[in-house]
Amino acid sequence: MMKIDFEKIQDLYWKIIPYDYRPGQIWYRFKCWAWKRYSTVKPRYLKHTWCDMDHLMAHTMFEILSTFIEEECSPGHVVWYGEYAHMVEVNGEQVNVRDEMQYLYDWWHKKYNGSYEKETDEIYEHTIDEPFVDDNGHLYMSDHNRALYKKASELEQEYEEQLEENLIRLLKIRPYMWT
């Protein structure tokens, strides 16, 4: 009677069938395509209408950070504190990477998305008349509105500077976003 050598059959199977076409891998890729799209990022603060790419980039980057903190950091397999803690330089100081992540997360959810649009909307609500452009292309508005638009512009500039600084800080901690 002939003895079946399962190791030789398995070796032959591994040589003939590429890894990506094995039943387990096909099922895994189908599940990822149909239900859990790991490579798809859906920013929670953006509406499903048109937005400029600079806004999309910022929202996507901070959504990745948020998902990482909410789903992978705690509980996680990385030792964030103690003898093997990772540090990153922020404004000339060494800061724990996990603390930096939490700072950026809190800034994004509470400060930027929590108050930025509300503050600018409140400013624009106090305008008393709409600016208009005459036939020569000159913009006219009341002094009251001019002051409000200047205040809103300064606020938007301040938030843009904070956003740029925090995007750079986020890029500095990118190498530590794995578990």
C-alpha positions in Angstrom: 0.0 0.0 0.0 1.3 3.5 -0.9 2.0 5.9 1.9 0.8 9.5 1.3 3.3 12.1 2.2 1.3 15.2 3.2 4.4 17.4 3.6 5.3 16.9 -0.1 1.7 17.6 -1.1 1.8 20.8 1.0 5.1 21.8 -0.5 3.8 21.2 -4.0 0.7 23.2 -3.2 2.8 26.1 -1.9 4.9 26.1 -5.0 2.0 25.9 -7.5 -0.6 28.2 -5.9 0.6 31.7 -5.3 0.0 33.1 -1.8 -2.5 35.7 -2.9 -4.7 33.0 -4.6 -5.0 30.6 -1.7 -8.6 30.3 -0.4 -7.8 31.9 3.0 -6.3 35.0 1.3 -9.1 35.3 -1.2 -11.7 35.2 1.6 -9.7 37.7 3.7 -9.4 40.2 0.7 -13.1 39.8 0.0 -14.0 40.5 3.6 -11.8 43.6 3.6 -13.4 44.8 0.3 -16.9 44.1 1.4 -17.0 45.0 5.1 -13.9 46.3 6.8 -12.0 48.5 4.4 -8.8 49.1 6.3 -7.4 51.4 3.6 -10.4 53.6 3.4 -10.4 56.7 5.6 -13.7 58.5 6.2 -13.2 61.9 8.0 -16.0 62.3 10.5 -16.1 66.1 10.4 -16.3 66.6 6.6 -19.6 66.7 4.9 -20.1 64.5 1.8 -20.1 67.5 -0.5 -17.2 69.1 -2.3 -14.2 70.3 -0.3 -10.8 71.6 -1.3 -7.9 69.1 -1.2 -6.1 71.0 1.6 -9.1 70.5 3.9 -9.4 66.9 2.8 -5.7 66.2 3.6 -5.9 67.7 7.1 -9.1 65.9 7.9 -7.8 62.6 6.6 -4.5 62.8 8.5 -6.2 63.7 11.8 -8.9 61.0 11.2 -6.0 58.4 10.9 -4.6 59.7 14.2 -8.1 59.5 15.8 -8.7 56.0 14.6 -5.3 54.9 15.8 -5.8 56.3 19.3 -9.4 55.1 19.6 -8.9 51.6 18.2 -5.3 50.6 18.6 -3.7 52.5 21.4 -5.7 51.4 24.4 -5.4 48.6 25.1 -2.5 48.1 22.9 0.7 46.1 22.6 3.1 49.1 22.8 4.7 50.2 26.0 4.2 54.0 25.8 5.7 54.9 29.2 8.6 53.7 31.3 12.1 52.6 30.4 11.4 52.0 26.7 9.2 55.0 26.1 9.6 56.8 22.8 10.3 60.5 22.8 9.9 63.2 20.1 11.1 66.7 20.0 8.5 69.4 20.2 9.5 73.1 20.3 12.9 72.2 21.7 11.6 69.8 24.4 11.5 66.0 24.5 7.9 64.9 24.8 6.5 61.3 25.2 5.1 60.2 21.8 1.8 59.0 23.4 1.4 62.4 25.1 2.0 64.2 21.8 -0.6 62.0 20.1 -3.1 62.8 22.8 -2.4 66.5 22.6 -3.0 66.5 18.8 -6.1 64.4 19.2 -7.5 66.7 21.8 -6.6 69.8 19.8 -8.3 68.4 16.7 -11.5 67.3 18.4 -12.0 70.0 21.0 -10.3 73.1 19.7 -10.2 73.0 15.9 -13.4 71.1 15.1 -15.1 72.1 18.4 -14.8 75.8 18.1 -13.2 77.1 14.9 -16.3 77.1 12.7 -18.6 78.2 15.6 -16.3 81.2 16.3 -16.2 82.3 12.7 -19.9 81.7 12.2 -20.7 83.9 15.2 -18.6 86.7 13.8 -20.3 86.6 10.4 -23.8 86.5 12.0 -23.2 90.0 13.3 -22.8 91.6 9.9 -25.4 94.2 9.2 -25.3 94.3 5.4 -23.9 92.3 2.6 -20.8 93.6 0.8 -21.3 94.4 -2.8 -19.1 95.0 -5.8 -19.7 97.9 -8.1 -19.4 97.9 -11.9 -15.7 98.8 -11.6 -14.9 95.8 -9.4 -14.6 97.8 -6.2 -15.8 96.1 -3.0 -18.0 98.2 -0.7 -19.0 97.4 2.9 -19.8 99.3 6.1 -17.0 100.0 8.6 -18.8 97.7 11.0 -18.7 94.8 8.5 -15.1 95.6 7.6 -14.1 95.3 11.2 -15.9 92.0 11.5 -14.4 90.6 8.3 -11.0 91.6 9.5 -11.6 89.9 12.9 -12.8 86.7 11.1 -9.8 86.8 8.7 -7.4 87.1 11.7 -9.1 84.2 13.4 -8.9 82.1 10.3 -5.2 82.9 9.8 -4.5 81.9 13.5 -6.3 78.6 13.0 -4.5 78.0 9.7 -1.1 78.6 11.4 -2.1 76.2 14.3 -3.2 73.6 11.7 0.0 73.8 9.8 2.1 73.5 12.9 0.1 70.5 14.2 0.2 68.7 10.8 4.0 69.0 11.0 3.9 67.6 14.6 1.6 64.8 13.4 4.1 63.9 10.7 6.9 63.7 13.2 5.1 61.0 15.2 4.0 59.0 12.2 6.7 56.4 12.6 5.3 55.5 16.0 1.7 54.8 14.8 1.9 51.0 14.6 0.9 48.3 17.1 
